Each structure stands twice: as C-alpha cells, then as structure tokens.
C-alpha cells in the first residue's frame, strides 16, 4: 500500500454520517463497496474521527516536506558540480603556469651559461668516461659483483650442458683473488663466444688448457673480421 492509496482511503472515510441511539453512536465511513459502519460511544467515535483527520494532515505535511527536500538536494548537487568544474579549471591553469615558468627558467639558465663552462663539462665527462673504462676493466671489478655465489655439485654438473651456468661458474673461478691467467683468459674466450652465439667455440674455450692457445685463437678470429 503506497501513500496515494492511503490518501484515497482517507478521502473515502471523509464521507460519513452519524446515527445516534441512547448510549451508542453509529459511524458510517465511505460509500458503496468501501462503506464501513462502526458502533461506539460518542467519545470513542469522536476520537476516531480526530485520529483519521490527524493522519491525513500528517500525510499531506510529509509530502510537502519530501518535495522540499528533493528540491534542496538538487540545488546542492548543482552547486557541487559547479565547484568541481571550477577546481578542475584552477588546477589546469596552475599546471600550465608552472610549465611555462619552468621552460622560461631553463631558457634563461642556458643563455647565462658561458661557453667555457660547457667546454669544461665536456672535458669532465670525457675524463669520467676514461676513469669508468679504467675501473671497469675485468681485473678491477670486485669478485663479489661478478661471482657472488659458490657453485655446488649440482651447479657444476649443470655447467657441463647449460652455457649460462657454465659462464657463471667460470666467472666464479676467474674472479677469485688467486685465479690464474688461464682462468681469466678462459672466461674472456667463453664470454666472447657466447656473445657471438658460437657454442662450439664456447665449449672449446671451456675445455682449453692453455692460455696462449686461446689468445692465439682469439687473434685469428679478430683478423678474420
């Protein structure tokens, strides 16, 4: 039962008439098939009528309040949308202003930089690259960076078939403080063969027992290029 149905019933109850007896009053509400006849004392019947009237008034007031509240909610939603649009526009303008200021600062900074400073920066960069190349030589790289693990029996077994594992194991050997030139030469030869995808030379280098032979082989390959 919705509010409209309740209101229709209350309107139907408004069509009523009284019939009095000595101690009992009869109250007829509605008409036709919706007619209801009640019997009671005059005071009870009057209280019932007052209650029905108050219920109808309360329903009317509730409808008015609901309409007012709905209008207020719509106003607040529109105000919220306007505020969000203004905030978005302000953020966009702020970002645009920051970008222009940054670009202008960069242009002024470049214009103020004397040529000698640029030349000095280039020379410094070249020196840094030279130092990096010197410190990046294989013999200057700490063993902890190249071989931070100790291969176990399973790893050594896998190194016989897996080129990556074999290269890692050889790096471990070559980077030891007491490693021989043979181990280091073998590592270089294996790494070069792996970089060119020549697995035959890779395994040959791993099995090589003479550093001179590996160096000679590397020289021949360089001449062929």
MIMI-415482 format. One record per residue (C-alpha): y, x, z; residue number from 0; residue in three letters. Coordinates in steps of 0.001 Angstrom, whole numbers, plus 524288, in hexadecimal, padded with zeros to 5 digits. Layout:
// residues N
py, px, pz, k, r
Y, X, Z, NUM, ALA $
...
//
This chain:
// residues 225
py, px, pz, k, r
80000, 80000, 80000, 0, UNK $
80CFD, 8061A, 7FBB3, 1, UNK $
81AF4, 8038D, 80005, 2, UNK $
81D60, 7F99D, 7F524, 3, UNK $
81195, 7F1A7, 7F948, 4, UNK $
81639, 7F1A6, 80764, 5, UNK $
823B2, 7ED3B, 80350, 6, UNK $
81E26, 7E22E, 7FB10, 7, UNK $
81619, 7DD89, 8068E, 8, UNK $
821F0, 7DDFD, 80F7D, 9, UNK $
829CF, 7D618, 80596, 10, UNK $
81EC9, 7CC3C, 804D5, 11, UNK $
81EA9, 7CB01, 81399, 12, UNK $
82D20, 7C7BF, 81355, 13, UNK $
829A7, 7BA52, 80DB0, 14, UNK $
825DC, 7B3C4, 81A87, 15, UNK $
8281C, 7A6EE, 821EB, 16, UNK $
82623, 7A291, 82FC8, 17, UNK $
81E33, 79766, 8354D, 18, UNK $
81FBE, 794C7, 843F7, 19, UNK $
816B5, 78E4D, 84DDA, 20, UNK $
81829, 78D53, 85C77, 21, UNK $
813E8, 79B65, 85FF2, 22, UNK $
80FA0, 7A11B, 852E6, 23, UNK $
81777, 7A442, 846E8, 24, UNK $
811C4, 7A5C8, 83973, 25, UNK $
8175C, 7B001, 83060, 26, UNK $
81414, 7AF9E, 821DD, 27, UNK $
8167C, 7BC11, 81A27, 28, UNK $
81622, 7BD5E, 80B78, 29, UNK $
8121D, 7B2EC, 801F2, 30, UNK $
806F1, 7AF26, 7F92C, 31, UNK $
7FB01, 7B7F5, 7F9E7, 32, UNK $
802B8, 7C1D5, 80229, 33, UNK $
80670, 7B7A1, 80C61, 34, UNK $
80330, 7BB18, 81A7E, 35, UNK $
8045C, 7B1BE, 82600, 36, UNK $
805D0, 7B70A, 833BF, 37, UNK $
805AA, 7AFC0, 8409C, 38, UNK $
80BDF, 7B489, 84D21, 39, UNK $
81652, 7B2C0, 8572E, 40, UNK $
82457, 7B281, 85279, 41, UNK $
826F9, 7BFBF, 858CC, 42, UNK $
81B37, 7C608, 85230, 43, UNK $
81EC3, 7C071, 8450D, 44, UNK $
82CD5, 7C512, 84671, 45, UNK $
82824, 7D2CA, 84A0B, 46, UNK $
81F4D, 7D2FA, 83E29, 47, UNK $
82A5C, 7CF2A, 83532, 48, UNK $
83316, 7D99F, 83B1F, 49, UNK $
82879, 7E3C9, 8391B, 50, UNK $
82684, 7E023, 82AE4, 51, UNK $
83523, 7E074, 82886, 52, UNK $
83675, 7EDD3, 82EE6, 53, UNK $
82B30, 7F30B, 826B8, 54, UNK $
831D5, 7EE87, 81A44, 55, UNK $
83EA8, 7F4D7, 81E58, 56, UNK $
837C2, 80194, 821C0, 57, UNK $
8310E, 801E0, 8148D, 58, UNK $
83E0B, 7FFEC, 80D9F, 59, UNK $
84470, 80AC6, 8157F, 60, UNK $
838F7, 813E6, 812A3, 61, UNK $
83AA0, 811A9, 80427, 62, UNK $
8491A, 814B9, 804CB, 63, UNK $
8467E, 82125, 80C9D, 64, UNK $
83C06, 8257A, 802F7, 65, UNK $
84547, 823B8, 7F772, 66, UNK $
85002, 82B4B, 7FE86, 67, UNK $
846A6, 83654, 801EA, 68, UNK $
841B3, 8372E, 7F3F4, 69, UNK $
84FA1, 83855, 7EEDD, 70, UNK $
852B8, 84303, 7F8C4, 71, UNK $
84693, 84ACC, 7F50E, 72, UNK $
84A4C, 84A3E, 7E6B6, 73, UNK $
857F3, 84F4A, 7EA00, 74, UNK $
85261, 85AA2, 7F1E4, 75, UNK $
848FA, 85E4C, 7E6F4, 76, UNK $
8540D, 85EAD, 7DD13, 77, UNK $
85C2E, 86722, 7E640, 78, UNK $
850AA, 8705A, 7E80C, 79, UNK $
84ED6, 871D4, 7D952, 80, UNK $
85D4C, 874F3, 7D77D, 81, UNK $
85CDF, 87F2A, 7E25F, 82, UNK $
850DD, 885B3, 7DC71, 83, UNK $
8573A, 88654, 7CF07, 84, UNK $
8637D, 88C88, 7D4BC, 85, UNK $
85B86, 89680, 7DC76, 86, UNK $
853BD, 89A27, 7D049, 87, UNK $
86039, 89BE0, 7C85C, 88, UNK $
8661A, 8A458, 7D32A, 89, UNK $
85A0F, 8AD2E, 7D396, 90, UNK $
85A2C, 8AEB2, 7C4CB, 91, UNK $
86892, 8B249, 7C4EA, 92, UNK $
86650, 8BC07, 7CFED, 93, UNK $
85B27, 8C2C4, 7C8AD, 94, UNK $
86339, 8C368, 7BC3F, 95, UNK $
86EA7, 8C979, 7C382, 96, UNK $
865E7, 8D393, 7C9FE, 97, UNK $
85FEB, 8D75F, 7BCEC, 98, UNK $
86D36, 8D96B, 7B693, 99, UNK $
8720C, 8E164, 7C21A, 100, UNK $
865F6, 8EA02, 7C1CF, 101, UNK $
86758, 8EC7C, 7B33F, 102, UNK $
875B1, 8EFF6, 7B4EC, 103, UNK $
872A2, 8F94E, 7C013, 104, UNK $
86832, 90002, 7B7FB, 105, UNK $
8718C, 901A5, 7AC7E, 106, UNK $
87C25, 9075C, 7B529, 107, UNK $
87277, 9107F, 7BBB1, 108, UNK $
86D92, 915BC, 7AEB5, 109, UNK $
87B56, 9179D, 7A9B8, 110, UNK $
87F2D, 91F1E, 7B606, 111, UNK $
87388, 92864, 7B54F, 112, UNK $
877FD, 93587, 7AFC2, 113, UNK $
86FE7, 93BBF, 7A4E0, 114, UNK $
86CAE, 94789, 7AD54, 115, UNK $
865CC, 93EBB, 7B6FC, 116, UNK $
85D1B, 93941, 7AC3E, 117, UNK $
859E1, 946F5, 7A7A9, 118, UNK $
856BA, 94AE5, 7B598, 119, UNK $
84E00, 93F0F, 7B727, 120, UNK $
8469D, 94292, 7AAB3, 121, UNK $
844BE, 95085, 7AF36, 122, UNK $
8402C, 94BF2, 7BC7F, 123, UNK $
83696, 9427C, 7B643, 124, UNK $
83133, 94D46, 7AD8C, 125, UNK $
82FA9, 95617, 7B96C, 126, UNK $
828BC, 94B52, 7C0DB, 127, UNK $
81F74, 9495C, 7B585, 128, UNK $
81C80, 957E0, 7B53D, 129, UNK $
819DF, 95805, 7C3D1, 130, UNK $
81155, 94BFC, 7C290, 131, UNK $
8097C, 95269, 7B7B2, 132, UNK $
807DA, 95EB5, 7BFE7, 133, UNK $
803B7, 9576B, 7CC1A, 134, UNK $
7FB59, 94E4A, 7C3F8, 135, UNK $
7F295, 9594A, 7BF4C, 136, UNK $
7E464, 956FF, 7C29F, 137, UNK $
7E39D, 96259, 7CC2D, 138, UNK $
7EF82, 95D4E, 7D3B5, 139, UNK $
7EA87, 94F58, 7D58D, 140, UNK $
7E4D5, 94D4D, 7E337, 141, UNK $
7D64E, 94ACF, 7E35D, 142, UNK $
7D871, 93ED6, 7EBEB, 143, UNK $
7DF82, 9382E, 7E0A9, 144, UNK $
7D540, 93AED, 7D65F, 145, UNK $
7C87B, 93A8B, 7DDDE, 146, UNK $
7CA63, 932C4, 7EA4F, 147, UNK $
7BBF0, 92FE5, 7EB8B, 148, UNK $
7AF57, 93720, 7EE0F, 149, UNK $
7A4C8, 932F7, 7E46A, 150, UNK $
797D9, 92F43, 7EA5E, 151, UNK $
78A49, 93014, 7E461, 152, UNK $
78BB7, 92307, 7DD7D, 153, UNK $
798BD, 9270F, 7D78D, 154, UNK $
79344, 9340B, 7D2FD, 155, UNK $
787FC, 92CF7, 7CCA7, 156, UNK $
7911A, 92374, 7C5D0, 157, UNK $
79960, 92EE1, 7C0FB, 158, UNK $
78E26, 932D6, 7B81A, 159, UNK $
79019, 92696, 7AFD7, 160, UNK $
79D90, 920FD, 7B2B1, 161, UNK $
7A8AB, 9293B, 7ACC0, 162, UNK $
7B2F2, 9240F, 7B636, 163, UNK $
7AAAB, 92724, 7C201, 164, UNK $
7A75F, 93472, 7BC4B, 165, UNK $
7B5C9, 9376A, 7BA4C, 166, UNK $
7B8EF, 9334A, 7C844, 167, UNK $
7AE18, 93BD4, 7CDC7, 168, UNK $
7B2A4, 94769, 7C5B1, 169, UNK $
7C090, 94543, 7CA6C, 170, UNK $
7BB8D, 945B6, 7D85A, 171, UNK $
7B520, 952D5, 7D5C2, 172, UNK $
7C088, 958B3, 7CE3A, 173, UNK $
7CABB, 954FD, 7D851, 174, UNK $
7C414, 95B80, 7E3B5, 175, UNK $
7CBC1, 96719, 7E93F, 176, UNK $
7C095, 9706C, 7E635, 177, UNK $
7BD79, 96AC2, 7D8C2, 178, UNK $
7BA35, 97481, 7CE30, 179, UNK $
7C101, 975CC, 7C128, 180, UNK $
7B4AF, 9707A, 7BAE1, 181, UNK $
7B5D0, 963A3, 7C246, 182, UNK $
7C41F, 96240, 7BE8F, 183, UNK $
7C1A5, 965BC, 7B065, 184, UNK $
7B66B, 95C17, 7B007, 185, UNK $
7BF5C, 95167, 7B567, 186, UNK $
7C99D, 95406, 7AAEA, 187, UNK $
7BF7B, 95408, 7A024, 188, UNK $
7B94D, 94776, 7A4E4, 189, UNK $
7C68C, 940D1, 7A64A, 190, UNK $
7CA95, 944D7, 79890, 191, UNK $
7BDBF, 94017, 792AB, 192, UNK $
7BF05, 9332E, 799F9, 193, UNK $
7CCE9, 93155, 79505, 194, UNK $
7C850, 932D1, 786F5, 195, UNK $
7BC56, 92A56, 788F1, 196, UNK $
7B313, 9357F, 7859E, 197, UNK $
7A7EB, 932EA, 78F10, 198, UNK $
79F45, 93D4A, 788F9, 199, UNK $
7A90A, 947FF, 78C27, 200, UNK $
7AB6C, 94189, 79952, 201, UNK $
79D48, 94328, 79D97, 202, UNK $
79C9D, 95094, 7975D, 203, UNK $
7A855, 954F8, 79F5F, 204, UNK $
7A23A, 94F80, 7ABAF, 205, UNK $
795FE, 95773, 7A95B, 206, UNK $
79D28, 963D9, 7A51C, 207, UNK $
79AF4, 96F92, 7ADF7, 208, UNK $
7A501, 978E4, 7A867, 209, UNK $
7B3A7, 97742, 7A948, 210, UNK $
7B5CA, 98075, 79DBB, 211, UNK $
7AD4C, 9782B, 794D1, 212, UNK $
7B4B2, 96BF3, 79877, 213, UNK $
7C1C4, 97298, 79636, 214, UNK $
7BCEB, 9778B, 7890D, 215, UNK $
7B852, 969F8, 78550, 216, UNK $
7C555, 96423, 78952, 217, UNK $
7CC5E, 96E52, 780E0, 218, UNK $
7C43E, 96AF8, 77509, 219, UNK $
7C6E9, 95C8E, 776A8, 220, UNK $
7D584, 95F55, 777AC, 221, UNK $
7D516, 9672F, 76AF1, 222, UNK $
7CE00, 95C1D, 76407, 223, UNK $
7D935, 95309, 76770, 224, UNK $
//
